[in-house]
Every structure is written in structure tokens, then in C-alpha cells.
Amino acid sequence: MEIKLDGRTAVITGGSKGLGLAMAIRFAASGADVAILARGQEGLDAALPAITATAKGRVIAVACDVSRADDIKRAYDTVMQRLGKIDIVVNNAGQSRTGAFETVTDEVWQEDLDLKLFAAIRLTRLAWPQMRQRKWGRVINVLNIGAKTPRAGSAPTTISRAAGMALTKVLAGEGAPDNVLVNAMLVGVIVSDQIVRRHAARGGNVTLEEQIAEAGKPVPMGRMGTAEEFANLACFLASDQGGYITGTAINVDGGMSPVV
């Protein structure tokens, strides 16, 4: 199946590395104009050549700390000025932050909610009216499988992600009459920038390839997923081919989650 996003404009947060970068490459190669948002200008500059290499449309990079409401508004205005509209929002920014409940301070709770939940609320709220007016829109919230099955010691991440899943369902119900479709994609273990950072922090004599193989052993499929596999599903959900799918939270995890 050839998936086309010709004439669409996508905004992807956390778009300079890992899953965000893979989605940006896939969307741009499928014909969409793409704006990537991330905090670091250096990372954005490094990501652009990989995206533009196969892009069929325009690609821009906007430095933005999505945990800040004023930064999101400024980035939104920049995208609108340079690309003219927004059809697809991918709320991908985030990091895994966990600890025992009694050790998680109010500050850490607020930082996590600002980065993962409020960033999605604020950016989607800005783009929402134009999607409804045009009777076409897509919102994809990137979460993790802990949103469905939070384990002990996984706060605040799984709490923030569970709230993101609830947000997905609320928005799906409100957007459906105007063909604005909202879905969540739940990450299991996928080779991404977070894995690279964990390997660097681990040190020792274990290679990155060995760490990837080790992390993939508990997965029923016996391996970690790739960012490209994740991006393929995101592209489908963002396209007309995914036009009857909304309000879902899809596990992209090789069968790792104990629930559907």
C-alpha cells in the first residue's frame, strides 16, 4: 500500500531524534510539509539533512521547549507563518522519568505533566479549530504501554501517559463529527535515542548492539522494534487510508503488553 500525505502539513514535537525523526522522515517522503520542534537548535540542524534527503515538500525546524506555553505559541505562529496551515499534530516529546512514589517531588510531577500532558493539550488546542473548520485533521499522541498497565515505581511517567490516553479519547469524541481523528501509539521497547542515551550512561564493556539484543529478549517477538516500524504506522494513521480509525490506543510493542 502506497501511503500519500500530499498537500498535508505535519508538526512533530521531539522531532530531531529517535521516533520523532523517523516519523518526520517518513511523513516528508510521503509528500507532507513537515515542521519539527525540539529544544536544541544544534539537534534540529543535524536532523534536517536526513529529512530533506527524501522529502517531497517543505521541511522546517523550530526551536521550542514544549513544556512552556509561551514557547508553544511562538512555535505555532512560526509554523503557520512559514507553512500556512497544520493538518497533523504528533505529540511525541517526552522522556522516561520514574522513581519510588515518596521520592517524586511536586517539582518533578509538574515538569513531567508540563512536558507530556500539557504540551499535547496546548499544541493541539491551537491547531484544533482550523482542523475542524477544514473537516480534516489528525492528532497522534505518542505514549507508552505503561499507560495501560502502570507498574510500581513508574511514577510520574505512567501517570502522565495514562492522562494522555484519556485526553486521546476525549478529543476523538469531540473531533469525530468534523473528521478530526485522534489516536495514541503506545511504545514498548523500540530502538530510539533514549536507548542510545541509556547505553552511554551505563558504561562498561557492553556494546550498543549487545544492549539492544539484551533488551529485546523479554519481547514475545524476541527483538526490539525499530523507529522506522513505528513511523510506518504513524504515517498510516495520519493518512486518508486510516480514515476510519479514531479513539484507539495501539500497542507498538511486539506483543510485550499484557493487555490489548
C-alpha positions in Angstrom: 0.0 0.0 0.0 1.4 3.4 -1.0 0.6 6.0 1.6 0.4 9.5 0.4 0.3 12.7 2.5 0.4 15.1 -0.4 -1.0 18.5 0.5 -0.9 17.9 4.2 1.2 19.7 6.8 2.5 17.9 9.9 4.0 19.2 13.1 6.1 16.8 15.2 7.3 17.6 18.6 10.5 15.9 19.8 11.3 15.7 16.1 15.1 15.9 16.0 15.9 12.4 17.2 14.6 8.9 17.6 10.9 8.3 16.9 10.2 11.9 16.1 12.9 12.0 13.5 11.8 8.7 12.0 8.3 10.0 11.7 9.5 13.2 10.2 11.5 11.4 7.5 8.5 9.1 6.7 5.9 11.9 6.5 8.2 14.1 4.4 8.9 11.2 2.0 5.2 10.6 1.7 4.6 14.1 0.5 3.8 16.2 3.6 5.2 19.5 4.5 6.9 18.9 7.9 7.8 21.1 10.9 9.9 19.5 13.6 10.0 21.0 17.1 12.7 20.4 19.7 14.6 22.3 22.3 18.1 22.2 20.9 18.9 24.1 17.7 22.0 22.0 17.2 20.0 18.8 17.1 17.4 20.4 14.8 20.1 21.4 12.4 21.6 17.9 12.4 18.2 16.3 11.7 17.3 18.5 8.7 19.6 16.8 6.1 18.1 13.3 7.0 14.6 14.6 6.5 15.2 16.7 3.4 17.1 13.9 1.6 13.9 12.2 0.6 11.4 15.0 1.2 8.8 15.9 -1.4 7.7 19.0 0.3 8.9 21.8 2.6 10.7 21.0 5.8 11.4 23.5 8.6 12.8 23.2 12.1 11.7 25.4 15.0 13.5 25.5 18.4 10.8 25.1 21.1 10.6 24.0 24.7 7.2 22.4 24.6 7.0 22.4 28.4 6.5 26.2 28.1 3.1 27.6 27.0 4.7 30.7 25.5 7.2 28.7 23.5 4.5 26.5 22.0 2.5 29.6 21.0 5.6 31.1 19.4 6.4 27.9 17.5 2.8 27.5 16.4 2.9 31.1 15.0 6.1 30.4 13.2 4.8 27.2 11.6 1.6 29.0 10.5 3.6 31.9 9.0 6.0 29.6 7.1 3.8 26.7 6.1 0.3 28.2 6.2 -1.7 25.5 8.0 -1.5 22.5 10.2 -3.3 19.2 9.3 -1.4 16.7 11.5 -0.1 17.1 15.1 2.2 14.4 16.5 2.7 14.9 20.2 5.9 13.0 20.7 8.1 15.0 23.1 8.9 13.2 26.3 11.3 11.2 28.4 11.1 8.3 30.7 11.3 9.6 34.3 10.5 7.1 37.1 11.0 6.7 40.8 9.5 5.4 44.1 6.3 7.4 44.8 7.6 9.0 48.0 10.7 10.3 46.2 8.8 12.1 43.4 8.6 15.8 44.4 6.0 18.3 43.3 8.5 19.9 41.0 9.2 16.6 39.2 5.4 15.9 38.9 4.8 19.3 37.4 7.8 19.1 35.0 6.6 15.7 33.8 3.0 16.8 33.3 4.1 20.0 31.5 6.3 18.1 29.1 4.0 15.2 28.3 0.4 16.2 29.0 0.1 20.0 28.9 2.4 20.2 25.8 -0.1 18.0 24.0 -3.1 19.9 25.3 -1.6 23.3 24.3 -0.4 22.5 20.8 -3.5 20.5 19.9 -5.7 23.3 21.2 -4.0 25.8 18.9 -4.3 23.6 15.8 -7.8 22.2 16.6 -10.1 25.0 15.2 -8.5 25.0 11.8 -8.7 21.2 11.5 -12.4 21.3 12.4 -13.1 24.1 10.0 -11.5 22.2 7.1 -13.2 19.0 8.1 -9.9 17.1 8.2 -7.3 16.6 10.9 -5.1 14.0 12.6 -3.7 14.0 16.1 -1.3 11.3 17.2 -0.3 11.1 20.9 2.9 9.1 21.5 2.6 7.3 24.8 3.9 4.0 26.2 2.4 0.7 27.2 2.7 1.7 30.9 -0.3 4.0 30.3 -2.5 0.9 30.3 -0.6 -1.2 32.8 1.4 1.1 35.2 3.8 -0.8 37.4 5.1 0.0 40.9 7.9 2.6 40.8 6.8 4.0 37.4 5.6 7.4 38.5 5.4 10.0 37.2 5.8 8.8 33.6 3.0 6.2 33.5 0.6 8.6 35.3 1.3 11.4 32.7 0.9 8.9 29.9 -2.3 7.5 31.2 -3.7 11.0 31.3 -2.5 11.3 27.7 -4.6 8.3 26.8 -7.7 9.8 28.4 -7.0 13.0 26.5 -6.9 11.0 23.3 -10.3 9.5 23.9 -11.9 12.8 24.8 -10.5 14.6 21.7 -11.5 11.7 19.5 -15.1 12.0 20.6 -15.2 15.7 20.0 -13.3 15.7 16.7 -15.1 12.8 15.0 -18.1 14.8 13.7 -15.6 17.0 11.8 -13.3 14.2 10.6 -10.6 15.1 13.1 -9.2 11.8 14.1 -7.2 11.3 17.3 -5.3 8.2 18.2 -2.5 7.1 20.6 0.5 4.9 19.8 2.0 3.1 22.8 5.7 2.3 22.7 7.1 -0.9 24.1 10.8 -1.3 23.7 12.0 0.4 20.5 15.5 1.4 19.4 15.5 5.1 19.8 17.6 8.0 21.1 16.6 7.0 24.7 18.3 3.6 24.2 21.4 5.3 23.0 21.5 7.6 26.0 21.0 4.7 28.4 23.8 2.8 26.8 26.1 5.8 27.2 25.2 6.2 30.8 25.7 2.5 31.5 29.3 2.4 30.5 31.2 -0.8 30.8 32.2 -3.2 28.1 28.7 -3.8 26.7 28.2 -2.6 23.1 25.1 -0.8 21.9 24.2 -3.8 19.8 24.5 -6.2 22.8 22.3 -3.9 24.9 19.7 -3.8 22.1 19.7 -7.6 21.9 19.5 -7.9 25.7 16.6 -5.5 25.9 14.7 -7.4 23.2 14.8 -10.8 24.8 11.7 -10.3 27.0 9.6 -9.2 24.0 7.5 -12.1 22.6 8.9 -11.3 19.1 12.4 -11.6 20.6 13.7 -8.2 19.5 13.3 -4.5 19.9 11.3 -2.6 17.4 12.7 0.0 15.1 11.9 3.6 14.8 11.0 3.1 11.2 8.4 0.4 12.0 6.8 2.9 14.4 6.9 5.6 11.8 5.2 3.5 9.3 2.1 3.0 11.5 2.1 6.7 12.4 2.1 7.6 8.6 -0.9 5.3 8.0 -2.9 6.8 10.9 -2.1 10.3 9.5 -3.3 9.4 6.0 -6.6 9.1 4.3 -6.1 5.3 4.4 -6.5 5.5 8.2 -9.7 7.4 7.8 -12.0 5.2 9.9 -9.7 4.8 12.9 -10.1 7.1 15.9 -10.1 6.9 19.7 -7.7 4.0 19.8 -4.6 3.3 21.8 -2.5 1.0 19.7 0.4 -1.0 21.3 3.5 -0.9 19.1 5.4 -3.3 21.2 6.0 -6.7 19.6 3.4 -8.2 21.9 5.0 -7.1 25.1 1.9 -5.5 26.8 -0.2 -8.0 28.8 -3.4 -6.2 27.6 -4.7 -5.3 24.2 
